[in-house]
């Protein structure tokens, strides 16, 4: 017969230890963007908006690319379409045209931790309500639908736009892993950001206030920043 003893030193609080739900290919539909499972059929349209010399800089901080030929990119999208970790979503505009992709990755079911990563926005998607809504829906799906208790965002410390995006969405910067990776032959220090399930309700309210039509004028310009929308009204 086993006997249990109370710990004599400080330990973490007791939590619901049930595992998260395994992410699976699904479609998430918003007002301005639709997320659907990435498919080889998306490759041609995506190539035209994120590949080629004009878009080479989009790949500066990505693990892959840039791609020189449609065939190379087709092979890349076909491979990512069959992956389950990362689990990739194509981002479709209201005309159902692919304008980017993103993923849930480093999926840790027992510890209920997941990362938003491999985020690729075409120029047409960047700095739009659709872009913000896409990330909102991914975080909401992870923390609400799938039961994760921690959602992460990581990026190269030199990737200033990505760091600003994480802070804008309400992720808290937790530190830097120095010489964390070698990417394309270059050293990468990685900035880590996190959002916890207990922090999500406030972040969600901010997203909803920001996305509301009343937050935009006749020209489509925001009245309040997303950061400001998280503050109590």
C-alpha positions in Angstrom: 0.0 0.0 0.0 1.4 3.4 -1.0 1.4 6.4 1.3 1.3 9.9 -0.1 3.1 12.7 1.7 2.5 16.5 1.4 5.6 18.2 -0.1 7.8 19.9 2.5 9.1 22.5 0.0 7.3 25.1 -2.2 5.6 23.5 -5.2 3.3 24.7 -8.0 -0.4 25.0 -7.5 -2.7 22.1 -8.3 -4.2 22.4 -11.8 -6.6 20.5 -14.1 -4.2 18.0 -15.5 -6.4 16.7 -18.3 -4.7 16.9 -21.6 -5.6 19.4 -24.4 -7.4 18.2 -27.5 -5.1 17.4 -30.4 -5.4 20.0 -33.1 -6.9 18.6 -36.3 -7.5 20.1 -39.8 -10.5 22.3 -39.6 -12.0 25.5 -41.1 -12.2 28.6 -39.0 -14.5 31.3 -40.5 -14.3 35.0 -39.6 -15.8 38.2 -41.0 -12.7 39.2 -43.0 -10.7 36.0 -43.3 -11.1 32.2 -43.4 -8.6 29.7 -42.2 -8.8 26.3 -43.9 -6.4 23.3 -43.9 -3.5 24.1 -46.2 -3.6 22.1 -49.4 -1.4 21.6 -52.5 -4.2 23.4 -54.4 -3.3 26.7 -52.6 0.3 26.6 -53.9 -0.2 28.4 -57.2 -2.1 31.4 -55.8 0.2 31.7 -52.9 3.3 31.7 -55.1 2.0 34.7 -56.9 1.6 36.8 -53.7 4.6 35.7 -51.5 7.2 34.5 -53.9 9.5 36.0 -56.6 12.1 38.7 -56.4 9.5 41.3 -55.3 8.7 39.3 -52.2 12.1 37.9 -51.3 12.3 39.9 -48.1 9.2 38.1 -46.7 11.4 35.1 -46.2 14.2 36.9 -44.3 13.2 35.4 -40.9 11.5 32.2 -42.1 13.1 28.8 -41.8 12.4 28.1 -45.5 12.5 30.0 -48.8 12.7 32.1 -50.7 11.7 29.8 -53.6 13.1 30.2 -57.0 10.6 28.2 -59.0 6.9 27.3 -58.7 7.9 23.7 -58.7 10.1 24.2 -55.6 7.2 26.0 -53.9 4.7 23.4 -54.9 6.8 20.7 -53.2 7.1 22.9 -50.1 3.4 23.5 -49.8 2.6 19.8 -50.5 5.0 18.8 -47.7 3.5 21.3 -45.2 -0.1 20.2 -46.2 0.6 16.7 -44.8 2.2 17.9 -41.6 0.3 17.6 -38.3 2.9 19.4 -36.2 3.2 22.1 -37.4 -0.5 22.0 -38.5 -0.9 24.5 -41.3 -3.8 26.7 -42.2 -4.2 28.7 -45.5 -5.6 32.2 -45.0 -8.2 33.1 -47.5 -9.7 36.5 -48.3 -13.4 37.1 -48.8 -13.0 36.0 -52.5 -11.5 32.7 -51.2 -8.1 33.7 -52.6 -5.1 32.5 -50.5 -3.2 35.4 -49.1 -1.0 33.7 -46.6 -0.6 30.9 -44.1 0.0 30.2 -40.4 0.3 27.2 -38.1 -0.1 25.7 -34.7 3.2 24.1 -33.8 5.3 22.6 -31.0 2.0 21.0 -29.9 2.4 19.7 -26.3 -0.8 17.9 -25.5 0.0 16.7 -21.9 1.2 20.1 -20.8 -1.4 22.0 -22.8 1.1 24.3 -24.6 1.0 25.3 -28.2 2.8 27.9 -30.4 1.5 30.1 -33.2 4.2 30.0 -35.8 5.3 29.9 -39.5 3.2 33.0 -40.0 3.4 34.3 -43.6 1.3 37.3 -44.6 1.3 38.5 -48.2 1.7 42.3 -48.6 -2.1 42.5 -49.4 -2.8 40.9 -46.0 -0.3 42.8 -43.8 -1.7 45.6 -41.5 -5.3 44.8 -42.2 -8.3 43.8 -40.1 -8.1 40.4 -41.7 -4.6 39.8 -40.5 -5.5 40.6 -36.9 -8.6 38.5 -37.1 -6.6 35.5 -38.4 -4.3 35.6 -35.4 -7.2 36.2 -33.1 -9.0 33.1 -34.4 -5.9 31.0 -34.1 -5.3 31.9 -30.4 -9.0 31.6 -29.6 -9.1 28.2 -31.2 -6.1 27.0 -29.2 -7.1 28.4 -25.8 -10.9 28.0 -26.0 -11.7 25.1 -28.4 -8.7 22.9 -27.8 -8.1 23.6 -24.1 -4.5 24.7 -24.1 -3.4 26.7 -21.1 -0.5 28.4 -22.7 0.0 29.9 -26.2 3.5 30.9 -27.3 4.9 33.2 -30.0 8.6 33.1 -30.8 10.7 35.0 -33.3 14.2 36.1 -34.2 15.2 39.0 -31.8 16.1 41.0 -34.9 12.6 40.6 -36.4 11.2 43.8 -35.1 7.8 43.6 -36.8 7.2 40.1 -35.3 8.1 41.4 -31.8 5.8 44.3 -32.2 3.0 42.0 -33.4 3.3 39.8 -30.4 3.2 42.7 -28.0 0.3 44.3 -29.9 -1.8 41.1 -29.5 -1.2 40.9 -25.8 1.6 38.3 -25.6 4.0 39.0 -22.8 7.8 38.9 -23.6 9.4 36.4 -21.3 13.0 36.5 -22.3 15.6 35.7 -25.0 17.2 32.4 -25.7 20.7 33.4 -26.8 22.3 31.5 -29.7 19.2 29.4 -29.8 19.3 28.3 -33.4 21.3 28.4 -36.6 18.9 29.4 -39.4 20.1 29.5 -43.0 23.7 29.5 -41.7 23.2 32.5 -39.4 23.0 32.6 -35.6 19.6 33.3 -34.2 18.7 34.6 -30.7 15.1 33.9 -30.1 12.6 36.1 -28.2 9.9 34.2 -26.4 6.4 35.5 -25.8 3.5 33.8 -24.0 -0.2 34.2 -23.3 -1.9 32.2 -20.6 -5.5 31.0 -20.5 -6.2 33.3 -17.5 -4.9 36.3 -19.6 -7.0 35.4 -22.6 -10.4 36.9 -21.5 -9.0 40.4 -21.4 -7.1 39.9 -24.6 -10.2 38.6 -26.3 -12.2 41.6 -25.3 -9.5 43.8 -26.7 -9.6 41.9 -30.0 -13.4 42.1 -30.2 -13.4 45.9 -29.5 -10.7 46.5 -32.0 -12.4 44.5 -34.8 -15.8 46.1 -34.2 -17.0 48.3 -37.1 -17.3 51.2 -34.7 -13.6 51.3 -34.2 -13.0 52.3 -37.8 -13.9 55.5 -39.6 -15.3 56.0 -43.1 -11.8 55.6 -44.6 -11.2 52.3 -42.7 -8.7 53.8 -40.3 -8.7 52.6 -36.7 -9.9 54.9 -34.0 -8.2 53.0 -31.2 -5.1 50.8 -31.3 -5.5 47.2 -30.3 -3.3 47.8 -27.2 -5.7 50.6 -26.1 -8.7 48.4 -26.7 -7.5 46.0 -24.0 -7.7 48.8 -21.4 -10.9 49.1 -19.4 -13.4 51.3 -21.1 
